[in-house]
Amino acid sequence: MKIKLDENIPAALARHLRDLEHDVDTVRDEDLEGRNDGQIWQAAQAAGRFLITQDLDFSDIRQFEPGSHHGLLLVRLRDPGRLALTQAVGEAFATQDTTGWQGCFIVLTENKIRVLRPGT
């Protein structure tokens, strides 16, 4: 999967996802740090990348309707430290069948992964 990590996601996750054979780039890699959410979103979409973020500006399902983009994973942990984020997202990608996540709106918490697919 082609993935873009927002600047609020630890760089260590990029290495972990690459080890799982995903094509990963980051906002930092592309000198997009500090840019507004619209610019980050446009960069991800232009590159055909699935965006992983903690930013609640991406939480409106009406704006980010499944099927209208390349995919979005919103990570919502109670304690979103670097290690917790890397472990939670890394485990999700290591244990879940992510091949069907393209175009989906996904919310990851400590307790579950909610996948909203196009047409649902």
NUKOL-314027 format. One record per residue: x, y, z of N, C-alpha, C in turn; residue in one letter. Coordinates in steps of 0.05 Angstrom, whole numbers, padded with zeros to 5 digits, always signed. Layout:
N
XYZXYZXYZa...
***
This chain:
120
+00017-00023+00000+00000+00000+00000+00018+00025+00000m+00009+00045-00014+00023+00071-00014+00012+00087+00010k+00029+00095+00028+00021+00108+00053+00036+00135+00056i+00022+00154+00068+00034+00179+00076+00029+00182+00106k+00050+00188+00122+00047+00193+00150+00047+00223+00155l+00027+00232+00170+00025+00260+00178+00047+00266+00197d+00052+00291+00202+00075+00299+00220+00070+00291+00249e+00045+00285+00256+00039+00277+00284+00042+00246+00288n+00053+00233+00269+00058+00204+00271+00088+00199+00272i+00097+00183+00291+00126+00179+00294+00140+00168+00270p+00164+00177+00264+00180+00168+00242+00186+00138+00244a+00188+00127+00268+00194+00099+00272+00173+00082+00259a+00148+00092+00257+00127+00076+00244+00133+00073+00214l+00145+00092+00202+00152+00090+00173+00170+00066+00168a+00190+00063+00185+00208+00041+00182+00194+00014+00186r+00176+00013+00206+00161-00011+00212+00143-00019+00188h+00129+00001+00177+00111-00005+00154+00127-00012+00129l+00150+00000+00125+00167-00008+00103+00176-00037+00106r+00182-00045+00131+00189-00073+00136+00167-00092+00128d+00142-00082+00129+00119-00098+00121+00113-00095+00091l+00132-00083+00077+00132-00079+00048+00111-00059+00038e+00106-00039+00054+00090-00016+00045+00108+00006+00034h+00098+00021+00016+00112+00044+00004+00104+00068+00021d+00122+00078+00038+00115+00098+00058+00131+00123+00053v+00117+00146+00054+00131+00172+00055+00119+00188+00078d+00132+00209+00086+00122+00224+00109+00121+00254+00101t+00105+00268+00117+00103+00297+00113+00131+00309+00117v+00146+00299+00136+00174+00309+00140+00191+00304+00115r+00189+00280+00104+00206+00274+00080+00201+00293+00057d+00177+00303+00055+00170+00320+00033+00170+00350+00040e+00181+00357+00063+00183+00385+00072+00155+00398+00073d+00136+00382+00082+00108+00393+00085+00101+00400+00114l+00121+00398+00132+00116+00404+00160+00105+00432+00163e+00085+00435+00180+00074+00462+00185+00054+00471+00164g+00050+00455+00143+00030+00463+00123+00002+00457+00134r-00017+00471+00122-00044+00467+00131-00055+00439+00123n-00076+00431+00136-00087+00404+00130-00095+00400+00101d-00106+00421+00089-00114+00419+00061-00090+00412+00043g-00068+00424+00048-00044+00419+00032-00033+00390+00037q-00035+00381+00062-00026+00354+00068-00045+00334+00054i-00071+00339+00055-00090+00322+00043-00086+00321+00012w-00082+00344+00000-00078+00346-00029-00053+00331-00037q-00032+00333-00022-00007+00319-00028-00011+00289-00027a-00025+00280-00006-00031+00251-00004-00048+00241-00027a-00068+00256-00034-00086+00248-00056-00072+00249-00083q-00056+00269-00087-00042+00272-00113-00022+00249-00117a-00011+00239-00095+00008+00216-00097-00006+00189-00094a-00033+00189-00091-00047+00164-00089-00041+00149-00063g-00037+00165-00041-00029+00153-00016-00051+00153+00005r-00051+00132+00021-00068+00128+00044-00056+00144+00067f-00071+00163+00079-00061+00181+00099-00066+00169+00127l-00045+00169+00144-00047+00162+00172-00042+00187+00188i-00061+00194+00206-00059+00218+00222-00073+00215+00248t-00068+00234+00266-00083+00237+00291-00100+00262+00291q-00097+00278+00270-00109+00304+00268-00140+00302+00266d-00154+00313+00286-00183+00312+00286-00196+00328+00263l-00180+00345+00250-00191+00359+00226-00199+00340+00204d-00189+00315+00206-00195+00295+00186-00217+00276+00196f-00232+00283+00217-00251+00265+00229-00280+00267+00218s-00285+00286+00200-00312+00290+00190-00317+00271+00166d-00332+00250+00172-00338+00229+00152-00352+00241+00127i-00367+00262+00131-00381+00275+00108-00361+00287+00089r-00340+00299+00100-00319+00311+00083-00300+00290+00071q-00296+00269+00086-00277+00248+00077-00292+00221+00073f-00313+00223+00058-00331+00200+00053-00316+00177+00040e-00320+00153+00051-00306+00130+00039-00311+00128+00009p-00291+00122-00005-00293+00120-00034-00286+00145-00049g-00284+00167-00035-00278+00193-00048-00248+00200-00046s-00232+00182-00036-00203+00187-00031-00188+00160-00031h-00162+00161-00027-00145+00137-00027-00144+00123+00000h-00157+00134+00020-00158+00121+00046-00147+00139+00068g-00159+00136+00092-00152+00153+00114-00154+00136+00140l-00133+00136+00155-00133+00123+00182-00129+00145+00203l-00150+00148+00219-00149+00168+00241-00144+00152+00266l-00121+00158+00279-00113+00144+00303-00122+00160+00328v-00137+00148+00345-00148+00161+00369-00142+00145+00394r-00118+00149+00405-00110+00135+00429-00113+00153+00453l-00119+00142+00476-00121+00159+00501-00093+00170+00509r-00073+00153+00505-00045+00162+00511-00029+00159+00486d-00029+00180+00469-00017+00178+00442+00013+00184+00442p+00028+00172+00460+00057+00175+00459+00069+00161+00435g+00094+00167+00429+00107+00156+00405+00106+00125+00405r+00113+00113+00427+00114+00084+00428+00086+00072+00425l+00067+00084+00438+00039+00074+00436+00029+00076+00408a+00034+00098+00395+00025+00102+00367+00039+00082+00348l+00065+00079+00351+00080+00061+00334+00070+00032+00338t+00065+00025+00363+00056-00003+00369+00027-00007+00358q+00009+00011+00363-00019+00008+00356-00022+00006+00325a-00010+00025+00311-00013+00025+00282+00003+00002+00270v+00027-00003+00280+00043-00025+00270+00029-00052+00274g+00017-00056+00297+00002-00081+00302-00022-00083+00284e-00036-00062+00279-00059-00062+00261-00051-00071+00233a-00029-00060+00223-00020-00067+00197-00008-00095+00195f+00003-00104+00218+00015-00131+00218-00006-00153+00221a-00029-00147+00234-00049-00168+00240-00074-00166+00224t-00080-00144+00211-00104-00140+00196-00099-00144+00166q-00120-00151+00152-00118-00152+00122-00123-00124+00112d-00101-00109+00108-00103-00081+00100-00107-00078+00070t-00107-00099+00055-00110-00097+00026-00136-00084+00018t-00156-00087+00034-00182-00075+00029-00186-00047+00041g-00165-00035+00051-00168-00009+00064-00167+00014+00045w-00158+00010+00021-00157+00032+00001-00185+00044-00002q-00187+00070+00000-00212+00084-00003-00230+00084+00022g-00221+00072+00043-00237+00070+00068-00230+00093+00087c-00249+00098+00105-00245+00116+00128-00243+00098+00152f-00220+00099+00166-00215+00080+00187-00208+00095+00213i-00220+00086+00235-00213+00098+00261-00201+00075+00278v-00177+00081+00289-00163+00061+00306-00162+00072+00334l-00173+00056+00353-00171+00063+00382-00157+00039+00396t-00154+00042+00422-00142+00020+00437-00160-00005+00436e-00186-00001+00433-00205-00023+00435-00214-00036+00408n-00212-00020+00386-00222-00031+00361-00211-00015+00337k-00217-00027+00314-00212-00015+00289-00239-00013+00274i-00247+00010+00268-00273+00014+00254-00267+00021+00225r-00275+00004+00207-00269+00008+00179-00296+00015+00165v-00297+00039+00154-00320+00048+00139-00313+00046+00110l-00326+00029+00096-00320+00023+00067-00338+00040+00049r-00330+00044+00024-00348+00057+00006-00375+00044+00004p-00396+00060+00004-00423+00050+00002-00435+00042+00029g-00421+00046+00051-00432+00039+00078-00440+00063+00093t
***
